């Protein structure tokens, strides 16, 4: 791997295991579980995740999405490495995450995430994101992705999402003023809202401890 330019490892890294979770790339057999998880919590996922309004409207839609994911995994310049979050005790899908929009020259990728409504408030999302960050920074020789910078974008009003970043100690690098359209909710009217960008560099992160170096 060029020290200044990132490319996805070949073969791609395998599953990530944390205390309670397995984070891995999707397989086609995940279609029923992924569709059911999104469909069950669609209202909770909206309005923060606009894709929930039009994606995974049927199990066939989800299967098509997973086929696209599988084709993308095999591409040398894949723009997205979507992954599921699974509970280790019973294998149930409890959320989604992944490495998105890699920037080769910066050796950077974005992490996105969502968890099932029933899993919120139990640290599941933070545990999954911490595990993925550690895998992202680990060397390909150690089964990692070999990245040097991770970013997370979230709506400023999405306090749960921001709290994940803050509990992990990630640095809030920027505030983008009125850069995101918000469809509105029962508590917040529709309109343009701010978003935040959080980031962490490889040397700032304790890979083995899955936490920011203090």
Secondary structure, DSSP 8 states (H G I E B T S, - for coil): --TTS----SS----EE-SSEEEEE--GGGHHHHHHHHHHTHHHHTTT-GGGGTS-SSHHHHHHHHHHHHHHHT-TT-SEEEEEEEETTT--EEEEEEEEEEETTTTEEEEEEEE-GGGTTTTHHHHHHHHHHHHHHS-GGGTS---SEEEEEEETT-HHHHHHHHHTT-EEEEEEEEEEEE---SSS-SEEEEEEEEEEEGGGEETTTTEE--
